[in-house]
Amino acid sequence: MKKANPVWQVILELSRYGGFRTPSETLSLRWEDIDWEMNRMSIPEPKVEHHEGRGIRSCPIFPELRPILDEAFEIFGDKSEYEVAAPQ
C-alpha cells in the first residue's frame, strides 16, 4: 500500500475496509456522501439501483478507513466532488 499513489490507496482501502464494489461504487462516491459527524457513508450502488429499494446503502466509517478518508480529503477535497476523481 505504501508504494501505491494516493488515488489507488483510496480505491484499495475503500474496497478492503468499506466493502465497496470496485470500480462502480468506488468511483461513484462523492464527498457529500460522507457524513463526517455521524461517521457514516451513503454508498451509491449503480450495479443494483434498478432493483426496488436499492441504489444507496449506508456503511459506518470503520476506524481503519477514517485516516485514509481524512488524508484523501486533504489532498483531493477541493479538487473534485468525487472521492476518487479518476485512477492514475
Buried (B, 14 or more C-beta within 10 A) or exposed (E): EEEEEBBBBBBBBBBBBBEBBBEBBBBBBEBEBBEEEEEBBBBBBEEEEEEEEEBEEEBEBBEEBBEBBEBBBEEBEEEEEBBBEEEE
